[in-house]
Amino acid sequence: MEVLIVENGGGLGKIWADHVGRLGCHVTLVHTQSDAEELLRENAFDVLVINLNLHPHAGDASAIADYANFRRPEAKVVFVTSNSFFSDGSIFRYMPNACAMVPSNTLPSDLAALVEYHAR
């Protein structure tokens, strides 16, 4: 199972990658929209984990999901967020490849289990 994580440059992405990797997934961690899009051009991923709150200089999370939907329509997207902007569930209307949205304080082991489930 191939997983792409797009997270800001802090240690949270590494923690997520470690937990997902322990479940047998091959994980690639990037920090920008351009890096994610470059990988999506060349590689297939089963699941993408994208922080909806990417730093402005890192790019746009919804643009990554949209690009993934175009290049890799079979890939599912798990969004992670620290705000309540899409708390009404509207993200599932706007992003057809969205399969989950969880708060950023979700336990890494729970996020890993969710990714493993959707990667099958």
N, C-alpha and C positions, 0 to 999 in steps of 0.2 A: 504494500500500500504506500503510495506516494503522497506526501503532505507538504504543502508550501505554507509557511508562516510569514506574514508581513506585519512586523511590529516595530515600533520606535526603537532606537538604538540602546535603550536601557537593558537591564538584565532579565526583564520579564519574558521576552521572546526566547531567550536561552532556557529559562526554567520550563516554559511550555514545550519547547523542542525536546528537552530531556525526558519529560513525562510521556510525551507522545512516542518518542523513540523507544522507551522501555516496553511499549506494547507491540513492538515489532514493526512499526512503520519507519520508512525511510523519510527523514525530515530535512527540508531545506529552509533555512531562515534568511530572510532579507529584510532590509529596512526602508526601501523606497519603492515607489510606484514603477520607476523605470527598470529597476532590477527585477521586480516581479513580472513585468511585461516581457522583458527579455527572456526570462525562464519559460514563461507560458508559450512563447513563440516556438521553442525548441522541445519542450518536455510536457508530458501528460501528468496531471496530478489528479488524485481521487478527491482530495479535500483541500481547500484553502482556509486558513485561519487568518482573518484580517482584522486589525485594530481599526475601528471606525474613527478613532481619534488620532490619526497619524499627524505628526508635526507638519505644519504648512509646507516647509521646504522638502518634505519627503513625498509629497504627492497627495492624491485623493483616493481614499479607500473605495468609494463607490465606482470610481473609474476603473480600478483594478478588477472589481467584481464584474463590471460591464465587459471589460476586455476578456476576462476569463469566460464569460458566457458566450462571447463571439468565437474565441479561439478554441476553447475546451468546454463545450456545452455540457459534457458529462460530469464535469467537476462540480462538487457541491461546496458551498461557502458557509463557514461559521463566522459570524461577526462577533467581535468583542467590543464592548463600549463602556465608558465611564459616565455617560450622560443618559438622559431619558428621552432624547429627541424622537427615537422610533419606538418608544414604549407602547404605542398603540398597535404595533404589529404591522405598520404600513410598509416596513422594509421588505416584507414578503410580496407586496404588490409591485414594488419598484425593482426589485432584484429577483428575477425568477429562479436563479440558482442558489438563493439563500435557503439554508435548511435549518439554521438556528441563529439566535442572537442571545448572548449571555453577558452578564455584567463583568467588568474587568476584575472584580474581586472573587470570581469563581475559583474554587480550588483547582490548581493545576491538574490534579488527578481526575477531577470531574470533567474538565475540559478535554483531557486525553481520552477518557471513556467516550465522550460525545463524538470526538473525531474518529475514534476507532469504529464506532457504530456506523457512522455515515460513510466511512471509507470502504466498508464491505460491499 
